[in-house]
Amino acid sequence: MEFLLSSAIGLLTAAGVYLILRARTYPVVLGLALLSYATNLFLFATGRLVLDRPPVISALANGYTDPLPQALVLTAIVISFGMTAVIVVMALRSYLENGSDHVDGETHSEDRS
């Protein structure tokens, strides 16, 4: 199971980096989303799944579940949602001002028709 999870995280990271290196804004936004999903999976996997344990330490419990990775994932989800919204608005503004969806904002020869 660890191999499957680590492979999924690696695949999401590789696809995210590949899409970020593209010259268009939409693949860059998708690449950032994939990287945030990979980060969330990595943070969640660091917490190790423990069944039937309380999330807080008490004297009566035999063990406990670490709540920190779950809190980090929730925080990362909120931050990535806000970051994606800001990047989409910036990409839309760049497209409306320049007439091109290239990351550098320039219209290249293949776009002119």
LOPATOR-249369 format. One record per residue: residue number from 1; residue in one letter; x, z, y of N, C-alpha, C in turn. Coordinates in steps of 0.2 Angstrom, whole numbers, plus 2048, in hexadecimal, padded with zeros to 3 digits. Each point is the difference from the previous one (the first is absolute). Layout:
N
{num->NUM, residu->A, neast->X, nup->Z, nnorth->Y, caeast->X, caup->Z, canorth->Y, ceast->X, cup->Z, cnorth->Y}
...
This chain:
113
{num->1, residu->M, neast->804, nup->800, nnorth->7FA, caeast->7FC, caup->800, canorth->806, ceast->804, cup->800, cnorth->806}
{num->2, residu->E, neast->806, nup->804, nnorth->800, caeast->804, caup->800, canorth->806, ceast->803, cup->7F9, cnorth->801}
{num->3, residu->F, neast->802, nup->7FC, nnorth->7FB, caeast->802, caup->7F9, canorth->801, ceast->7FB, cup->7FC, cnorth->803}
{num->4, residu->L, neast->7FA, nup->800, nnorth->7FE, caeast->7FB, caup->7FC, canorth->803, ceast->7FF, cup->802, cnorth->808}
{num->5, residu->L, neast->800, nup->807, nnorth->801, caeast->7FF, caup->802, canorth->807, ceast->806, cup->7FE, cnorth->804}
{num->6, residu->S, neast->806, nup->801, nnorth->7FE, caeast->806, caup->7FE, canorth->804, ceast->800, cup->7F8, cnorth->801}
{num->7, residu->S, neast->7FE, nup->7FC, nnorth->7FA, caeast->800, caup->7F9, canorth->801, ceast->7FB, cup->7FE, cnorth->805}
{num->8, residu->A, neast->7FA, nup->803, nnorth->800, caeast->7FB, caup->7FE, canorth->805, ceast->803, cup->802, cnorth->808}
{num->9, residu->I, neast->803, nup->806, nnorth->800, caeast->803, caup->801, canorth->807, ceast->805, cup->7FB, cnorth->802}
{num->10, residu->G, neast->804, nup->7FE, nnorth->7FB, caeast->806, caup->7FB, canorth->802, ceast->7FD, cup->7FA, cnorth->801}
{num->11, residu->L, neast->7FB, nup->7FE, nnorth->7FD, caeast->7FC, caup->7F9, canorth->801, ceast->7FD, cup->800, cnorth->807}
{num->12, residu->L, neast->7FC, nup->805, nnorth->802, caeast->7FD, caup->801, canorth->806, ceast->806, cup->800, cnorth->806}
{num->13, residu->T, neast->805, nup->803, nnorth->7FF, caeast->805, caup->800, canorth->805, ceast->804, cup->7F9, cnorth->800}
{num->14, residu->A, neast->801, nup->7FD, nnorth->7FB, caeast->803, caup->7F9, canorth->800, ceast->7FB, cup->7FB, cnorth->804}
{num->15, residu->A, neast->7FA, nup->801, nnorth->7FE, caeast->7FB, caup->7FB, canorth->803, ceast->7FF, cup->802, cnorth->807}
{num->16, residu->G, neast->800, nup->806, nnorth->802, caeast->800, caup->802, canorth->807, ceast->806, cup->7FD, cnorth->804}
{num->17, residu->V, neast->806, nup->801, nnorth->7FE, caeast->806, caup->7FE, canorth->803, ceast->800, cup->7F9, cnorth->801}
{num->18, residu->Y, neast->7FE, nup->7FC, nnorth->7FB, caeast->800, caup->7F9, canorth->800, ceast->7FB, cup->7FD, cnorth->805}
{num->19, residu->L, neast->7FA, nup->803, nnorth->801, caeast->7FB, caup->7FE, canorth->804, ceast->802, cup->802, cnorth->808}
{num->20, residu->I, neast->804, nup->806, nnorth->800, caeast->802, caup->802, canorth->807, ceast->805, cup->7FB, cnorth->803}
{num->21, residu->L, neast->804, nup->7FD, nnorth->7FB, caeast->805, caup->7FB, canorth->803, ceast->7FD, cup->7F9, cnorth->801}
{num->22, residu->R, neast->7FA, nup->7FF, nnorth->7FF, caeast->7FD, caup->7F9, canorth->802, ceast->7FF, cup->7FF, cnorth->807}
{num->23, residu->A, neast->7FF, nup->7FA, nnorth->802, caeast->800, caup->7FE, canorth->808, ceast->7F9, cup->801, cnorth->803}
{num->24, residu->R, neast->7FB, nup->801, nnorth->7FC, caeast->7F9, caup->801, canorth->803, ceast->7FE, cup->807, cnorth->800}
{num->25, residu->T, neast->7FB, nup->801, nnorth->805, caeast->7FE, caup->807, canorth->801, ceast->7FC, cup->803, cnorth->7FA}
{num->26, residu->Y, neast->7FB, nup->7FC, nnorth->7FD, caeast->7FC, caup->802, canorth->7FB, ceast->804, cup->803, cnorth->7FA}
{num->27, residu->P, neast->805, nup->7FC, nnorth->7FD, caeast->803, caup->803, canorth->7FB, ceast->804, cup->806, cnorth->802}
{num->28, residu->V, neast->802, nup->801, nnorth->806, caeast->804, caup->806, canorth->802, ceast->7FB, cup->806, cnorth->800}
{num->29, residu->V, neast->7FA, nup->7FF, nnorth->802, caeast->7FB, caup->805, canorth->800, ceast->7FF, cup->802, cnorth->7F8}
{num->30, residu->L, neast->7FF, nup->7FB, nnorth->7FC, caeast->7FF, caup->802, canorth->7F9, ceast->806, cup->803, cnorth->7FD}
{num->31, residu->G, neast->806, nup->7FE, nnorth->802, caeast->806, caup->803, canorth->7FD, ceast->801, cup->807, cnorth->802}
{num->32, residu->L, neast->7FE, nup->802, nnorth->806, caeast->800, caup->807, canorth->802, ceast->7FB, cup->804, cnorth->7FD}
{num->33, residu->A, neast->7FA, nup->7FD, nnorth->7FE, caeast->7FB, caup->804, canorth->7FC, ceast->802, cup->801, cnorth->7F9}
{num->34, residu->L, neast->804, nup->7FB, nnorth->7FD, caeast->802, caup->801, canorth->7F9, ceast->806, cup->805, cnorth->800}
{num->35, residu->L, neast->804, nup->800, nnorth->805, caeast->805, caup->806, canorth->801, ceast->7FD, cup->806, cnorth->800}
{num->36, residu->S, neast->7FB, nup->801, nnorth->804, caeast->7FC, caup->807, canorth->801, ceast->7FD, cup->802, cnorth->7F9}
{num->37, residu->Y, neast->7FD, nup->7FB, nnorth->7FD, caeast->7FD, caup->802, canorth->7F9, ceast->806, cup->802, cnorth->7FB}
{num->38, residu->A, neast->806, nup->7FD, nnorth->800, caeast->805, caup->802, canorth->7FC, ceast->803, cup->807, cnorth->802}
{num->39, residu->T, neast->800, nup->801, nnorth->806, caeast->802, caup->807, canorth->803, ceast->7FB, cup->805, cnorth->7FE}
{num->40, residu->N, neast->7FA, nup->7FF, nnorth->800, caeast->7FB, caup->804, canorth->7FE, ceast->800, cup->802, cnorth->7F9}
{num->41, residu->L, neast->801, nup->7FB, nnorth->7FC, caeast->801, caup->801, canorth->7F8, ceast->806, cup->804, cnorth->7FF}
{num->42, residu->F, neast->805, nup->7FE, nnorth->803, caeast->806, caup->804, canorth->7FF, ceast->7FF, cup->807, cnorth->802}
{num->43, residu->L, neast->7FD, nup->802, nnorth->806, caeast->7FF, caup->807, canorth->801, ceast->7FB, cup->803, cnorth->7FC}
{num->44, residu->F, neast->7FB, nup->7FD, nnorth->7FD, caeast->7FC, caup->803, canorth->7FC, ceast->803, cup->801, cnorth->7F9}
{num->45, residu->A, neast->805, nup->7FC, nnorth->7FE, caeast->803, caup->800, canorth->7F9, ceast->805, cup->806, cnorth->801}
{num->46, residu->T, neast->802, nup->802, nnorth->805, caeast->805, caup->806, canorth->801, ceast->7FD, cup->806, cnorth->7FE}
{num->47, residu->G, neast->7F9, nup->801, nnorth->801, caeast->7FD, caup->806, canorth->7FF, ceast->7FE, cup->801, cnorth->7F9}
{num->48, residu->R, neast->801, nup->7FC, nnorth->7FB, caeast->7FF, caup->801, canorth->7F9, ceast->7F9, cup->802, cnorth->7FF}
{num->49, residu->L, neast->7FC, nup->7FD, nnorth->7FC, caeast->7F9, caup->801, canorth->7FE, ceast->800, cup->807, cnorth->7FC}
{num->50, residu->V, neast->7FD, nup->805, nnorth->802, caeast->7FF, caup->806, canorth->7FC, ceast->7F8, cup->801, cnorth->7FF}
{num->51, residu->L, neast->7FE, nup->801, nnorth->7FA, caeast->7F9, caup->800, canorth->7FF, ceast->7FE, cup->808, cnorth->800}
{num->52, residu->D, neast->7FA, nup->801, nnorth->802, caeast->7FD, caup->807, canorth->800, ceast->804, cup->806, cnorth->802}
{num->53, residu->R, neast->803, nup->7FF, nnorth->806, caeast->804, caup->805, canorth->803, ceast->7FD, cup->800, cnorth->807}
{num->54, residu->P, neast->801, nup->806, nnorth->803, caeast->7FD, caup->801, canorth->807, ceast->805, cup->7FE, cnorth->805}
{num->55, residu->P, neast->7FE, nup->7FD, nnorth->806, caeast->805, caup->7FE, canorth->805, ceast->804, cup->805, cnorth->804}
{num->56, residu->V, neast->7FE, nup->806, nnorth->7FF, caeast->804, caup->806, canorth->803, ceast->803, cup->804, cnorth->7FB}
{num->57, residu->I, neast->805, nup->804, nnorth->803, caeast->803, caup->805, canorth->7FB, ceast->7FC, cup->806, cnorth->800}
{num->58, residu->S, neast->7FF, nup->803, nnorth->7FB, caeast->7FD, caup->807, canorth->7FF, ceast->803, cup->803, cnorth->7FA}
{num->59, residu->A, neast->7FF, nup->807, nnorth->800, caeast->803, caup->804, canorth->7FB, ceast->7FC, cup->7FF, cnorth->7F9}
{num->60, residu->L, neast->7FA, nup->7FD, nnorth->800, caeast->7FC, caup->800, canorth->7FA, ceast->802, cup->7F9, cnorth->7FD}
{num->61, residu->A, neast->802, nup->7FB, nnorth->803, caeast->801, caup->7F9, canorth->7FE, ceast->806, cup->800, cnorth->7FC}
{num->62, residu->N, neast->800, nup->7FC, nnorth->7FB, caeast->806, caup->7FF, canorth->7FC, ceast->805, cup->7FB, cnorth->803}
{num->63, residu->G, neast->7FD, nup->7FB, nnorth->804, caeast->804, caup->7FB, canorth->804, ceast->7FC, cup->7FD, cnorth->805}
{num->64, residu->Y, neast->802, nup->7FC, nnorth->804, caeast->7FC, caup->7FD, canorth->806, ceast->802, cup->7F9, cnorth->801}
{num->65, residu->T, neast->7FC, nup->7FC, nnorth->803, caeast->801, caup->7FA, canorth->802, ceast->803, cup->7FF, cnorth->807}
{num->66, residu->D, neast->805, nup->7FC, nnorth->801, caeast->803, caup->800, canorth->807, ceast->7FC, cup->7FC, cnorth->804}
{num->67, residu->P, neast->7FD, nup->803, nnorth->806, caeast->7FC, caup->7FC, canorth->804, ceast->804, cup->7FC, cnorth->805}
{num->68, residu->L, neast->806, nup->801, nnorth->801, caeast->804, caup->7FC, canorth->805, ceast->800, cup->7F9, cnorth->800}
{num->69, residu->P, neast->801, nup->7FD, nnorth->7FA, caeast->800, caup->7F8, canorth->7FF, ceast->7F9, cup->7FE, cnorth->802}
{num->70, residu->Q, neast->7FB, nup->803, nnorth->7FE, caeast->7F9, caup->7FE, canorth->801, ceast->7FE, cup->800, cnorth->808}
{num->71, residu->A, neast->803, nup->805, nnorth->803, caeast->7FF, caup->800, canorth->808, ceast->804, cup->7FB, cnorth->803}
{num->72, residu->L, neast->806, nup->7FE, nnorth->7FD, caeast->804, caup->7FB, canorth->803, ceast->7FD, cup->7F9, cnorth->7FF}
{num->73, residu->V, neast->7FD, nup->7FF, nnorth->7FB, caeast->7FD, caup->7FA, canorth->7FE, ceast->7FA, cup->7FF, cnorth->805}
{num->74, residu->L, neast->7FC, nup->805, nnorth->801, caeast->7FA, caup->800, canorth->805, ceast->802, cup->7FE, cnorth->807}
{num->75, residu->T, neast->806, nup->804, nnorth->802, caeast->803, caup->7FE, canorth->806, ceast->802, cup->7F9, cnorth->801}
{num->76, residu->A, neast->804, nup->7FE, nnorth->7FB, caeast->802, caup->7F9, canorth->800, ceast->7FB, cup->7FB, cnorth->800}
{num->77, residu->I, neast->7FA, nup->801, nnorth->7FD, caeast->7FB, caup->7FB, canorth->800, ceast->7FD, cup->800, cnorth->807}
{num->78, residu->V, neast->7FF, nup->805, nnorth->803, caeast->7FD, caup->800, canorth->807, ceast->805, cup->7FD, cnorth->805}
{num->79, residu->I, neast->807, nup->801, nnorth->7FF, caeast->805, caup->7FD, canorth->804, ceast->800, cup->7F8, cnorth->7FF}
{num->80, residu->S, neast->800, nup->7FE, nnorth->7FA, caeast->800, caup->7F9, canorth->7FE, ceast->7FA, cup->7FC, cnorth->803}
{num->81, residu->F, neast->7FA, nup->804, nnorth->7FF, caeast->7FA, caup->7FC, canorth->803, ceast->801, cup->7FF, cnorth->807}
{num->82, residu->G, neast->802, nup->805, nnorth->804, caeast->801, caup->7FF, canorth->807, ceast->805, cup->7FB, cnorth->802}
{num->83, residu->M, neast->806, nup->800, nnorth->7FC, caeast->805, caup->7FC, canorth->801, ceast->7FE, cup->7F9, cnorth->7FF}
{num->84, residu->T, neast->7FC, nup->7FF, nnorth->7FB, caeast->7FE, caup->7F9, canorth->7FE, ceast->7FB, cup->7FD, cnorth->806}
{num->85, residu->A, neast->7FC, nup->805, nnorth->802, caeast->7FB, caup->7FE, canorth->806, ceast->804, cup->7FE, cnorth->806}
{num->86, residu->V, neast->805, nup->803, nnorth->801, caeast->804, caup->7FF, canorth->806, ceast->804, cup->7F9, cnorth->7FF}
{num->87, residu->I, neast->803, nup->7FF, nnorth->7FA, caeast->803, caup->7FA, canorth->7FF, ceast->7FC, cup->7FA, cnorth->800}
{num->88, residu->V, neast->7FA, nup->801, nnorth->7FE, caeast->7FB, caup->7FA, canorth->800, ceast->7FE, cup->7FE, cnorth->807}
{num->89, residu->V, neast->7FF, nup->805, nnorth->804, caeast->7FE, caup->7FF, canorth->807, ceast->806, cup->7FD, cnorth->804}
{num->90, residu->M, neast->806, nup->802, nnorth->7FE, caeast->806, caup->7FD, canorth->803, ceast->801, cup->7F9, cnorth->7FE}
{num->91, residu->A, neast->7FE, nup->7FE, nnorth->7FA, caeast->801, caup->7F9, canorth->7FD, ceast->7FB, cup->7FC, cnorth->803}
{num->92, residu->L, neast->7FA, nup->803, nnorth->801, caeast->7FA, caup->7FC, canorth->803, ceast->802, cup->7FE, cnorth->807}
{num->93, residu->R, neast->802, nup->805, nnorth->804, caeast->802, caup->7FF, canorth->807, ceast->806, cup->7FB, cnorth->800}
{num->94, residu->S, neast->805, nup->800, nnorth->7FC, caeast->805, caup->7FB, canorth->800, ceast->7FD, cup->7F9, cnorth->7FF}
{num->95, residu->Y, neast->7FC, nup->800, nnorth->7FB, caeast->7FD, caup->7F9, canorth->7FE, ceast->7FC, cup->7FD, cnorth->806}
{num->96, residu->L, neast->7FC, nup->805, nnorth->803, caeast->7FC, caup->7FD, canorth->806, ceast->804, cup->7FE, cnorth->806}
{num->97, residu->E, neast->806, nup->804, nnorth->801, caeast->804, caup->7FE, canorth->806, ceast->804, cup->7FA, cnorth->7FF}
{num->98, residu->N, neast->803, nup->800, nnorth->7FA, caeast->805, caup->7FA, canorth->7FE, ceast->7FD, cup->7FA, cnorth->7FD}
{num->99, residu->G, neast->7FA, nup->801, nnorth->7FD, caeast->7FD, caup->7FA, canorth->7FC, ceast->804, cup->7FF, cnorth->7F9}
{num->100, residu->S, neast->804, nup->805, nnorth->7FE, caeast->803, caup->7FF, canorth->7FA, ceast->800, cup->807, cnorth->7FC}
{num->101, residu->D, neast->800, nup->800, nnorth->7F9, caeast->801, caup->806, canorth->7FD, ceast->807, cup->801, cnorth->7FD}
{num->102, residu->H, neast->805, nup->7FD, nnorth->803, caeast->807, caup->802, canorth->7FE, ceast->802, cup->807, cnorth->802}
{num->103, residu->V, neast->804, nup->803, nnorth->7FD, caeast->802, caup->807, canorth->802, ceast->804, cup->7FF, cnorth->806}
{num->104, residu->D, neast->804, nup->7FB, nnorth->801, caeast->804, caup->800, canorth->806, ceast->7FC, cup->7FD, cnorth->806}
{num->105, residu->G, neast->7FA, nup->7FE, nnorth->7FF, caeast->7FB, caup->7FE, canorth->806, ceast->801, cup->7F9, cnorth->802}
{num->106, residu->E, neast->805, nup->7FD, nnorth->7FD, caeast->801, caup->7F9, canorth->802, ceast->7FC, cup->7FB, cnorth->7FC}
{num->107, residu->T, neast->7FE, nup->7FA, nnorth->803, caeast->7FD, caup->7FB, canorth->7FC, ceast->805, cup->7FB, cnorth->7FE}
{num->108, residu->H, neast->800, nup->800, nnorth->7F9, caeast->805, caup->7FB, canorth->7FD, ceast->7FD, cup->7F9, cnorth->7FF}
{num->109, residu->S, neast->805, nup->7FB, nnorth->7FE, caeast->7FE, caup->7F9, canorth->800, ceast->7FA, cup->7FF, cnorth->7FB}
{num->110, residu->E, neast->800, nup->804, nnorth->7FA, caeast->7FB, caup->7FE, canorth->7FB, ceast->7F9, cup->803, cnorth->802}
{num->111, residu->D, neast->800, nup->804, nnorth->805, caeast->7F9, caup->802, canorth->802, ceast->7FD, cup->7FC, cnorth->805}
{num->112, residu->R, neast->804, nup->7FC, nnorth->804, caeast->7FD, caup->7FB, canorth->805, ceast->7FD, cup->7FA, cnorth->7FC}
{num->113, residu->S, neast->7F9, nup->7FF, nnorth->802, caeast->7FD, caup->7FA, canorth->7FD, ceast->7FB, cup->7FE, cnorth->804}
